[in-house]
Amino acid sequence: MALECNIDARGKAARIKLGTFVVVLGIILTISTLFNFPPMFWDSLPESPIPVNWALIGCTFFTGFFTIWEGRKGWCIVRAMGFKTKI
């Protein structure tokens, strides 16, 4: 499958902005996890080999960086699957 450009400049800008927002959110979640803030939220999560909060943070960073990559390449995975998006 070739990664042909399937979004315009507005779509690229929107994906880069969204990806940047999600990465910043991941940084905020990382800092709040490291300093255990708010303690009531993180303490209520179940115990697991990989704590749930770190798994969520990893998914947040992956999603943010993937969205930025989509914007840089000019390619959208949702459009590649045949769905029409507004931007």
Secondary structure by P-SEA (a helix, b strand, c coil): ccccccccaaaaaaaaaaaaaaaaaaaaaaaaaaaccaaaaaaacccccccaaaaaaaaaaaaaaaaaaaaaacccccccccccccc
